[in-house]
Amino acid sequence: MTNITSKKPPLYPKTHILAASGVAAILSLALLVFPTREVEAKKTYIGLDLDNPAEQFEPGSDAASLINPEDPVPTPFAKTVTPAQPESTALASPVLAPELVEPPRNPNERQLTVEKGDTLSTLFERANIPASTLHEVLNSSKDAKKLTRIKAGQVLDFKVSDTGEFESLSSKLSSMETVSITKTADGYSFKRDLVKPEIRDSYAHGVIRSSLSQAGQRAGLPHSLTMQLANIFGYDIDFAMDIRSGDEFEVIYEDKMVDGKRVGNGNILSARFTNRGKTYTAVRYTDKRGNTTYYGADGKSMRKAFIRTPVDYARISSRFSNGRRHPILNKIRAHKGVDYAAPRGTPIKATGDGKIVLAGRRGGYGNAVIIQHGNRYRTLYGHMQGFAKGIRTGGTVKQGQIIGYIGTTGLSTGPHLHYEFQVNGVHVDPLSQKLPMADPIAKSEKARFMAVAKPLMAQMDQERSTMLAQNKR
């Protein structure tokens, strides 16, 4: 009897069967998800690698995107290979929502942003407007020449006709100013539009740790107002010598606002400065004749015949002395003034009104200015780098006016100002000399002044109380 053995189909490992089932499921799902046209446009080749079951789908492949990481189905041991050929436009180009599509620009409008190194000539060239037109525009009026003062980041809006001829140019110079020039039948018309800002009172409080400049910056006070603050109290406080850590100030000042944004600042309306435990106050007041100055809250003038120091933020490098050794001559020689060390080019101010006796070279003083203040007082400023415009012998100056700049001319070892103060021809120490006072507010103005001063002082007190209450929270 012959045994006939039937040939059984080969048995595969269970893991291989599961893998094949998984791949089949993925292919079925792909055919359901993608339209036939798209499947043909992008073919996916799947090869089973049963000898390397650790290999997974490549991240980012279409097949991998079909697998839900939370799906309990075992991960198939397959790899997706995508041919390097163009994909269907339907897959490659996402459709944007209608509101995201930018409308086409008007071909008659050309907007250019000024880049570093640009001139008005290069901008006209980029706008495809001939140089001859630029020449006509700039020569149309004195105001038109203001258009040449451009800066990086500034935007210029050109308008041209259908034939490409220049029609107008406008540019926003700041939040408050826009200039434009337009071609007319008679030539060109220049226009300057100014937005009137809203004036709002603002409050700032600062405590000095190292310098007034840094304290002002921390308090959010613009640098120009910090300088204004120093000038207001400069008659009583020497900001080069008197300032101490812990000194503090408060100011109410004008903020200029446009559309809720700060675009600049005006004047300090009132201020308080505490220096070494002593508090000084100041109120800005304009009298009936239109003269504006600062007075103390009691009506006494903040202004004196002389300010304490001729240089802002300077360091005293040498004091008044009758027995100092000269750093260059190396011998004992009286130092009849005060030296203020500061960077070369720092402005120097006249400490009082007067007549210029000398503006020129003066021996070891180098470039010097000597000012006569009435009959009793005379001041000298030495080692200047140069003189300010208009400063000449025989001229007159006002208190606080810039007369020159820090230098190192004459017998000088470094950039500084040598400042001398004479009373009736005798040198005195300007740091200890009691300065003459200016007149207080006129009696006829006193009531009107107090009507301005009291509300400002009350406002400053209220702002301070609010600030302290918030800090305690």
NUROTI-847018 format. One record per residue (C-alpha): residue number from 1; z, y, x. Coordinates in steps of 0.2 Angstrom, whole numbers, always signed. Layout:
NODE resi    pz    py    px
NODE  NUM     Z     Y     X
...
% end
This chain:
NODE resi    pz    py    px
NODE    1    +0    +0    +0
NODE    2    -5   +16    +7
NODE    3    +7   +30    +7
NODE    4    -2   +46    +3
NODE    5    +8   +61    +8
NODE    6    +5   +77    -1
NODE    7    +4   +93   +10
NODE    8   +18  +105    +4
NODE    9   +15  +123    +6
NODE   10   +24  +131   +21
NODE   11   +41  +138   +18
NODE   12   +45  +156   +24
NODE   13   +62  +163   +28
NODE   14   +70  +172   +14
NODE   15   +71  +189   +23
NODE   16   +52  +188   +25
NODE   17   +49  +185    +6
NODE   18   +61  +200    +2
NODE   19   +52  +211   +14
NODE   20   +35  +207    +6
NODE   21   +42  +209   -11
NODE   22   +48  +227    -6
NODE   23   +31  +232    +1
NODE   24   +23  +226   -15
NODE   25   +34  +236   -26
NODE   26   +31  +252   -15
NODE   27   +12  +249   -17
NODE   28   +14  +248   -36
NODE   29   +24  +263   -37
NODE   30   +12  +273   -26
NODE   31    -2  +268   -38
NODE   32    +8  +274   -52
NODE   33   +13  +291   -44
NODE   34    -3  +296   -36
NODE   35   -19  +299   -45
NODE   36   -33  +287   -39
NODE   37   -43  +302   -32
NODE   38   -28  +307   -21
NODE   39   -25  +290   -15
NODE   40   -43  +288    -9
NODE   41   -42  +305    -1
NODE   42   -27  +299   +10
NODE   43   -26  +281   +14
NODE   44   -10  +273   +20
NODE   45   -10  +258   +31
NODE   46    +5  +247   +30
NODE   47    +7  +233   +42
NODE   48   +21  +220   +41
NODE   49   +30  +218   +58
NODE   50   +40  +203   +54
NODE   51   +45  +200   +72
NODE   52   +54  +216   +73
NODE   53   +64  +218   +57
NODE   54   +74  +232   +65
NODE   55   +59  +244   +64
NODE   56   +61  +257   +49
NODE   57   +49  +269   +41
NODE   58   +45  +284   +51
NODE   59   +53  +299   +45
NODE   60   +42  +311   +36
NODE   61   +29  +297   +31
NODE   62   +23  +296   +13
NODE   63   +30  +278   +11
NODE   64   +47  +284   +17
NODE   65   +47  +298    +5
NODE   66   +46  +285    -9
NODE   67   +62  +277    -4
NODE   68   +77  +283   -13
NODE   69   +92  +281    +0
NODE   70  +103  +276   -15
NODE   71   +92  +262   -21
NODE   72  +100  +245   -19
NODE   73   +83  +237   -15
NODE   74   +83  +231    +4
NODE   75   +73  +242   +16
NODE   76   +56  +235   +19
NODE   77   +52  +232   +38
NODE   78   +36  +242   +38
NODE   79   +29  +256   +47
NODE   80   +17  +269   +40
NODE   81    +2  +275   +50
NODE   82    -8  +290   +44
NODE   83   -26  +292   +51
NODE   84   -30  +309   +59
NODE   85   -42  +316   +47
NODE   86   -42  +331   +35
NODE   87   -31  +329   +20
NODE   88   -36  +333    +2
NODE   89   -35  +351    -2
NODE   90   -25  +348   -17
NODE   91   -11  +341    -6
NODE   92   -12  +353    +8
NODE   93   -12  +370    -1
NODE   94    +3  +373   -12
NODE   95    +0  +384   -28
NODE   96    +9  +400   -27
NODE   97   +17  +407   -43
NODE   98    +6  +422   -49
NODE   99   +20  +435   -46
NODE  100   +21  +430   -27
NODE  101    +2  +433   -24
NODE  102    +0  +451   -16
NODE  103   -13  +461   -25
NODE  104   -27  +467   -15
NODE  105   -25  +484    -6
NODE  106   -35  +499   -11
NODE  107   -49  +500    +2
NODE  108   -48  +519    +1
NODE  109   -29  +518    +8
NODE  110   -25  +514   +26
NODE  111    -7  +513   +31
NODE  112    -2  +512   +49
NODE  113   +14  +510   +58
NODE  114   +16  +520   +74
NODE  115   +19  +509   +89
NODE  116   +26  +513  +106
NODE  117   +12  +523  +116
NODE  118    +3  +528  +101
NODE  119    -4  +546   +99
NODE  120   -11  +554   +83
NODE  121   -28  +551   +92
NODE  122   -26  +532   +93
NODE  123   -20  +531   +75
NODE  124   -35  +541   +69
NODE  125   -46  +529   +79
NODE  126   -37  +514   +71
NODE  127   -40  +521   +54
NODE  128   -59  +523   +58
NODE  129   -58  +541   +57
NODE  130   -68  +551   +70
NODE  131   -60  +562   +83
NODE  132   -70  +577   +77
NODE  133   -60  +576   +61
NODE  134   -43  +575   +70
NODE  135   -49  +591   +80
NODE  136   -52  +600   +63
NODE  137   -36  +594   +56
NODE  138   -25  +600   +70
NODE  139   -34  +617   +72
NODE  140   -33  +621   +53
NODE  141   -15  +629   +55
NODE  142    +0  +630   +65
NODE  143   +10  +618   +53
NODE  144    -4  +605   +55
NODE  145    +1  +603   +74
NODE  146   +18  +596   +68
NODE  147    +9  +580   +64
NODE  148    +7  +576   +83
NODE  149   +26  +574   +84
NODE  150   +26  +556   +80
NODE  151   +39  +542   +84
NODE  152   +38  +523   +85
NODE  153   +41  +515   +68
NODE  154   +35  +530   +58
NODE  155   +22  +526   +44
NODE  156    +6  +536   +42
NODE  157    -3  +534   +25
NODE  158   -22  +539   +26
NODE  159   -33  +541   +11
NODE  160   -52  +541   +14
NODE  161   -67  +543    +2
NODE  162   -79  +529    -3
NODE  163   -90  +534   +12
NODE  164   -75  +533   +24
NODE  165   -72  +552   +26
NODE  166   -55  +559   +28
NODE  167   -46  +565   +12
NODE  168   -28  +566   +16
NODE  169   -13  +560   +28
NODE  170    +5  +560   +23
NODE  171   +20  +553   +32
NODE  172   +39  +552   +28
NODE  173   +48  +560   +43
NODE  174   +66  +556   +36
NODE  175   +75  +553   +20
NODE  176   +74  +571   +16
NODE  177   +57  +577   +23
NODE  178   +39  +572   +20
NODE  179   +24  +581   +27
NODE  180    +5  +579   +22
NODE  181   -11  +587   +25
NODE  182   -26  +586   +12
NODE  183   -44  +591   +14
NODE  184   -49  +604    +1
NODE  185   -65  +614    -3
NODE  186   -59  +628    +9
NODE  187   -53  +617   +23
NODE  188   -36  +609   +25
NODE  189   -20  +612   +16
NODE  190    -3  +607   +24
NODE  191   +12  +603   +13
NODE  192   +31  +600   +17
NODE  193   +42  +592    +4
NODE  194   +60  +593    +6
NODE  195   +73  +583    -4
NODE  196   +89  +592    -8
NODE  197  +103  +581    -4
NODE  198  +119  +579   -14
NODE  199  +134  +586    -5
NODE  200  +149  +575    -6
NODE  201  +166  +577    +2
NODE  202  +172  +563   +13
NODE  203  +188  +559   +22
NODE  204  +191  +551   +39
NODE  205  +207  +547   +49
NODE  206  +208  +542   +67
NODE  207  +221  +537   +80
NODE  208  +217  +540   +98
NODE  209  +220  +525  +109
NODE  210  +209  +530  +124
NODE  211  +198  +545  +120
NODE  212  +194  +557  +105
NODE  213  +176  +551  +106
NODE  214  +180  +533  +103
NODE  215  +193  +537   +90
NODE  216  +180  +547   +80
NODE  217  +168  +532   +82
NODE  218  +181  +520   +75
NODE  219  +185  +531   +61
NODE  220  +166  +532   +56
NODE  221  +165  +550   +60
NODE  222  +148  +556   +66
NODE  223  +148  +561   +84
NODE  224  +142  +579   +80
NODE  225  +158  +581   +69
NODE  226  +169  +574   +83
NODE  227  +162  +588   +94
NODE  228  +165  +600   +80
NODE  229  +183  +594   +78
NODE  230  +186  +597   +97
NODE  231  +178  +615   +95
NODE  232  +189  +619   +80
NODE  233  +206  +615   +89
NODE  234  +199  +619  +107
NODE  235  +209  +635  +107
NODE  236  +226  +626  +106
NODE  237  +222  +609  +113
NODE  238  +215  +606  +130
NODE  239  +205  +590  +126
NODE  240  +203  +586  +145
NODE  241  +222  +586  +148
NODE  242  +233  +587  +133
NODE  243  +226  +572  +123
NODE  244  +239  +557  +122
NODE  245  +238  +539  +115
NODE  246  +245  +540   +97
NODE  247  +238  +557   +93
NODE  248  +229  +557   +77
NODE  249  +217  +567   +66
NODE  250  +211  +569   +48
NODE  251  +196  +578   +42
NODE  252  +187  +582   +25
NODE  253  +169  +585   +29
NODE  254  +152  +586   +20
NODE  255  +142  +571   +18
NODE  256  +123  +573   +13
NODE  257  +117  +559    +1
NODE  258  +100  +554    -5
NODE  259   +99  +540   -18
NODE  260  +116  +534   -14
NODE  261  +112  +533    +5
NODE  262  +120  +544   +18
NODE  263  +107  +554   +27
NODE  264  +117  +567   +37
NODE  265  +132  +577   +37
NODE  266  +137  +596   +35
NODE  267  +153  +605   +41
NODE  268  +171  +600   +42
NODE  269  +179  +609   +27
NODE  270  +197  +606   +33
NODE  271  +206  +596   +47
NODE  272  +223  +591   +54
NODE  273  +226  +586   +72
NODE  274  +243  +580   +78
NODE  275  +245  +582   +97
NODE  276  +261  +577  +106
NODE  277  +270  +578   +89
NODE  278  +264  +595   +85
NODE  279  +252  +597   +70
NODE  280  +238  +610   +69
NODE  281  +228  +613   +53
NODE  282  +211  +621   +50
NODE  283  +202  +627   +35
NODE  284  +184  +633   +35
NODE  285  +182  +649   +26
NODE  286  +168  +661   +22
NODE  287  +173  +679   +18
NODE  288  +165  +691    +6
NODE  289  +153  +698   +20
NODE  290  +147  +680   +24
NODE  291  +157  +678   +40
NODE  292  +163  +660   +42
NODE  293  +177  +654   +53
NODE  294  +192  +643   +53
NODE  295  +210  +648   +49
NODE  296  +226  +639   +49
NODE  297  +232  +634   +32
NODE  298  +244  +649   +32
NODE  299  +229  +661   +36
NODE  300  +232  +663   +54
NODE  301  +216  +663   +64
NODE  302  +211  +647   +74
NODE  303  +201  +658   +85
NODE  304  +208  +666  +100
NODE  305  +201  +677  +114
NODE  306  +198  +662  +125
NODE  307  +196  +643  +122
NODE  308  +206  +632  +133
NODE  309  +193  +622  +142
NODE  310  +175  +626  +146
NODE  311  +169  +608  +147
NODE  312  +171  +595  +133
NODE  313  +178  +577  +138
NODE  314  +179  +582  +156
NODE  315  +193  +575  +168
NODE  316  +204  +587  +178
NODE  317  +201  +583  +196
NODE  318  +210  +597  +205
NODE  319  +223  +609  +198
NODE  320  +227  +627  +202
NODE  321  +237  +628  +218
NODE  322  +242  +640  +232
NODE  323  +243  +626  +245
NODE  324  +229  +613  +243
NODE  325  +220  +605  +258
NODE  326  +201  +609  +256
NODE  327  +191  +593  +255
NODE  328  +177  +600  +265
NODE  329  +185  +613  +277
NODE  330  +200  +601  +280
NODE  331  +213  +615  +280
NODE  332  +226  +622  +269
NODE  333  +218  +634  +257
NODE  334  +223  +641  +240
NODE  335  +214  +633  +225
NODE  336  +213  +648  +213
NODE  337  +206  +638  +199
NODE  338  +204  +621  +190
NODE  339  +191  +608  +194
NODE  340  +184  +598  +179
NODE  341  +174  +583  +185
NODE  342  +160  +577  +173
NODE  343  +143  +569  +175
NODE  344  +129  +580  +182
NODE  345  +121  +590  +168
NODE  346  +136  +591  +157
NODE  347  +135  +608  +147
NODE  348  +147  +622  +152
NODE  349  +153  +634  +139
NODE  350  +159  +652  +141
NODE  351  +177  +653  +136
NODE  352  +176  +670  +129
NODE  353  +165  +684  +123
NODE  354  +159  +695  +138
NODE  355  +147  +703  +149
NODE  356  +139  +693  +164
NODE  357  +143  +701  +180
NODE  358  +134  +688  +190
NODE  359  +122  +673  +187
NODE  360  +116  +667  +204
NODE  361  +122  +661  +221
NODE  362  +140  +665  +227
NODE  363  +144  +658  +244
NODE  364  +154  +642  +243
NODE  365  +154  +642  +224
NODE  366  +135  +638  +224
NODE  367  +127  +643  +208
NODE  368  +140  +653  +199
NODE  369  +142  +664  +183
NODE  370  +155  +677  +182
NODE  371  +160  +685  +165
NODE  372  +170  +701  +162
NODE  373  +180  +700  +146
NODE  374  +184  +718  +141
NODE  375  +195  +727  +154
NODE  376  +208  +714  +158
NODE  377  +200  +697  +159
NODE  378  +187  +689  +170
NODE  379  +181  +671  +172
NODE  380  +171  +662  +185
NODE  381  +161  +646  +184
NODE  382  +155  +638  +200
NODE  383  +145  +623  +208
NODE  384  +133  +623  +193
NODE  385  +117  +613  +194
NODE  386  +108  +627  +185
NODE  387  +109  +640  +172
NODE  388  +106  +639  +153
NODE  389   +91  +648  +146
NODE  390   +94  +667  +144
NODE  391  +109  +668  +156
NODE  392  +106  +682  +168
NODE  393  +116  +696  +177
NODE  394  +119  +710  +165
NODE  395  +117  +700  +149
NODE  396  +131  +696  +136
NODE  397  +138  +679  +130
NODE  398  +148  +673  +115
NODE  399  +163  +662  +116
NODE  400  +157  +644  +116
NODE  401  +139  +648  +121
NODE  402  +131  +636  +134
NODE  403  +130  +645  +151
NODE  404  +125  +632  +163
NODE  405  +127  +613  +168
NODE  406  +138  +603  +179
NODE  407  +132  +601  +197
NODE  408  +137  +600  +215
NODE  409  +130  +616  +223
NODE  410  +140  +625  +237
NODE  411  +155  +617  +245
NODE  412  +157  +603  +233
NODE  413  +160  +584  +236
NODE  414  +154  +579  +219
NODE  415  +148  +585  +202
NODE  416  +161  +596  +194
NODE  417  +165  +613  +188
NODE  418  +176  +625  +197
NODE  419  +184  +637  +184
NODE  420  +194  +653  +188
NODE  421  +204  +665  +177
NODE  422  +209  +682  +182
NODE  423  +220  +695  +173
NODE  424  +219  +712  +180
NODE  425  +211  +706  +196
NODE  426  +225  +693  +199
NODE  427  +221  +674  +199
NODE  428  +231  +664  +186
NODE  429  +232  +646  +181
NODE  430  +221  +645  +166
NODE  431  +230  +629  +160
NODE  432  +247  +638  +158
NODE  433  +241  +656  +154
NODE  434  +246  +661  +136
NODE  435  +229  +666  +128
NODE  436  +228  +682  +117
NODE  437  +226  +679   +98
NODE  438  +213  +685   +87
NODE  439  +216  +694   +71
NODE  440  +223  +684   +56
NODE  441  +213  +684   +39
NODE  442  +212  +701   +31
NODE  443  +225  +705   +18
NODE  444  +211  +708    +5
NODE  445  +204  +691    +8
NODE  446  +221  +681    +8
NODE  447  +222  +677   -10
NODE  448  +204  +671   -10
NODE  449  +207  +661    +5
NODE  450  +222  +652    -2
NODE  451  +212  +647   -17
NODE  452  +201  +638    -5
NODE  453  +214  +631    +7
NODE  454  +227  +624    -5
NODE  455  +216  +612   -14
NODE  456  +209  +605    +2
NODE  457  +226  +602   +10
NODE  458  +231  +593    -6
NODE  459  +215  +583    -6
NODE  460  +219  +578   +12
NODE  461  +237  +573    +7
NODE  462  +231  +563    -7
NODE  463  +218  +554    +4
NODE  464  +231  +550   +17
NODE  465  +243  +543    +4
NODE  466  +230  +532    -3
NODE  467  +225  +525   +14
NODE  468  +244  +521   +18
NODE  469  +246  +512    +2
NODE  470  +231  +502    +5
NODE  471  +237  +497   +22
NODE  472  +253  +491   +16
NODE  473  +245  +478    +4
% end
